[in-house]
Every structure is written in structure tokens, then in C-alpha cells.
Amino acid sequence: MRLIVRWVARCGAVCACSGLACLICMLAISDATAQGTADSHSYPNRTVRIIVPFPPGGPTDILTRVVGQRLSEVWHQPVVIENQPGANTAIAAARVAKMAPDGYTLFAVMDVTMVLNPITTSSLSYDPLKDFALITLASKNTSLLNVRAEDGPKTVKELIARAKASPGKLNYGAGIITTRLAGYLFNREAGLDVQYIPFNGSAPTVQGLLTGAVDYVIDGAATSLPLIQSGKLRALAKLNSRPLPALPEVRPLAVEAGIPALDDISTWIGVVAPAGTPRAIVDKVQREIVNMYADPVIAEKLEKSGISAVSSTPEEFEAFVRKELDRWNRVFKDSGIKLN
């Protein structure tokens, strides 16, 4: 692509002097475009890798495995899921940003990767809008305020009362910056003095709640849903007002606690590739995801896992990311929260 840009720039200077040179330039661009189209027709002809920046078991991993399995069936090529957690997704992001832009490496990003890291990290090793070719949004997930069913409070008001009765004694956990920020806002707005315990992803966060390392967590619904349904965890509230068919009885935290600031805090997942990936390949991946989401079997499978599937064009995805950057930058500054 950079070569083509240089050809175009050269054409602008040469065409004024030579019609033949201009024709050669146009033929070169046409040939490059044709080559990109040819590549997309044969794509994929070998294994495709999707990198997930979290341990297995979390919402991003669950969604990516569903998507990967269907892509493998449609493409008749292996689609391998590779988990690489660390540094709030930044380790995997920096790695993917340097990979070949050939469509054989895809990356399952989150709001953390594309929005919260750029806002909260001063020396980030990647640029979310320059280093990636955005393909599509993949889901908007509901986060839950969860406690242990065995000994946890039965309502949000009871949780607040327990925390206020024992200042500094209760622990809460979160696995990503988004849910940590949500926890900070909840504790601040409710006037709670509690200790934060960090975890590296959703699955470890939920495990920490089960083992008693923390007293409550804020996390995506997908990871905790089976444990809620089996009676091991209790969902006290959800962090938005959208319907959650898997848990229709759970009400918004803004209502349960009377905290308007927590009216709509959701995590989301998207699919990207290294910058420079041919647009024809980007469009092909995007179309396949749109098509699979139209399948009631896939939609129901994700819904039962607590994942709300959505899709978008690359342009819609970019506009969404820019809007989220503006929104969360204001929230982060207004909150006064200092993240380590």
C-alpha cells in the first residue's frame, strides 16, 4: 500500500510532463488493485490465527471460539485461537501491530485495547487507529455486579450496608480497566471504603470471587453466567438498561443503587487486523461475521452465553471507537480516578 501511495505521488508530478508516464502509473495501480482482488479470492488458503488478549474462558475467548469455529467451517481452513494475556491487552496488541498485514492474523480487541489503554496509559506501545485495520464490532456485553451466593448479600443495598459497616475490610475485584473503572465509580458514588484486588482477565476474576479472595466483582456476564445459573454466584445488578435474556430478573445498578452515573457501562469486543491488510480481505472477513450472526443457531448460542452479538462496517466501527474515546476520556478525567 505504501508503494502504491508513492507511485500515486510520483504520478502527480510526472503526469503534467508525460502522458505516457501517467498511463504507466495508472496501469501499475490497476495491477496492484487486481492483485489485491486476486488475493482476496484465494484467501484463506492456509491456517488463520485469531489472537485473544485474555486467558481462556472469558467473554472475548468464548465469542472468538464461536466465530473461529464457524469461519473454519465456511473457509475449509483451520482457524486457531491463540490466547496471549498481559498488560490489559497491550502485549498482544503491540505484537499484532507488527505482524504481516496478509489477513492470516486477526485480533479480538476490546474497549480496553482500543479506548481505555490509550486514555490511561502515557506511553502506549501501539496506536489503536493507526496500527490496526478495523473490521467489525462483534459484541456489546453486559457487565454484572456479582457476589457469592452462599454468603454474599442478596441486594445492592445490603452490599452497601455491609461495606459501610466495616470500612476498609471488603475487597472487590475486576479484570480489565473498564470494569475496574466501573468499580471505582460504584464505590465512590456509594461512599464505600473498600480494597481493590486486580486480576488478569474475567476467568481469574470470577475464580477470585469463588475462592473468597474478593467479596464482590464487576465483570462481563458471559464468564459468570453458568455459575449464576448453577447457584454458586448471585448477580445483584447489571450495569446497563439493555435486556439480558439469560437473566431477565436482574435490574440495572443505576436503579438498584440510585446511581445515575452507572447507567450504561458495557464492555465490547471487535475484530481487527494489522494495518495495511487489503480492504478486500477486510471486507471478506466482515461479511462472514455478518452472515454467521444472521444464523439463529449462532445467535442463540451466544445469547445463552450472555453475549450480545452485533456487527458493523469498518467505517461504523471506526466512528464508534472515536466516539468511545471521547466519552471515556471525559468520564476518566471527571472521575479523578488514578490508575496504577
Sequence and secondary structure as in RCSB ss.txt:
>XXXX:A:sequence
MRLIVRWVARCGAVCACSGLACLICMLAISDATAQGTADSHSYPNRTVRIIVPFPPGGPTDILTRVVGQRLSEVW
HQPVVIENQPGANTAIAAARVAKMAPDGYTLFAVMDVTMVLNPITTSSLSYDPLKDFALITLASKNTSLLNVRAE
DGPKTVKELIARAKASPGKLNYGAGIITTRLAGYLFNREAGLDVQYIPFNGSAPTVQGLLTGAVDYVIDGAATSL
PLIQSGKLRALAKLNSRPLPALPEVRPLAVEAGIPALDDISTWIGVVAPAGTPRAIVDKVQREIVNMYADPVIAE
KLEKSGISAVSSTPEEFEAFVRKELDRWNRVFKDSGIKLN
>XXXX:A:secstr
 HHHHHHHHHHHHHTTT HHHHHHHHHHHHHHHHHHHHHHHH  SS EEEEESS TTSHHHHHHHHHHHHHHHHH
TS EEEEE   GGGHHHHHHHHTS SSSSEEEEEEHIIIIIHHHH TT SS TTTSEEEEEEEEEEEEEEEEETT
TS SSHHHHHHHHHHSTTT EEEESSHHHHHHHHHHHHHHT   EEEE SSHHHHHHHHHHTS SEEEEEHHHHH
HHHHTTSEEEEEESSSS  TTSTT  BHHHHHT GGGS  EEEEEEEEETT  HHHHHHHHHHHHHHHTSHHHHH
HHHHTT  B    HHHHHHHHHHHHHHHHHHHHHHT    
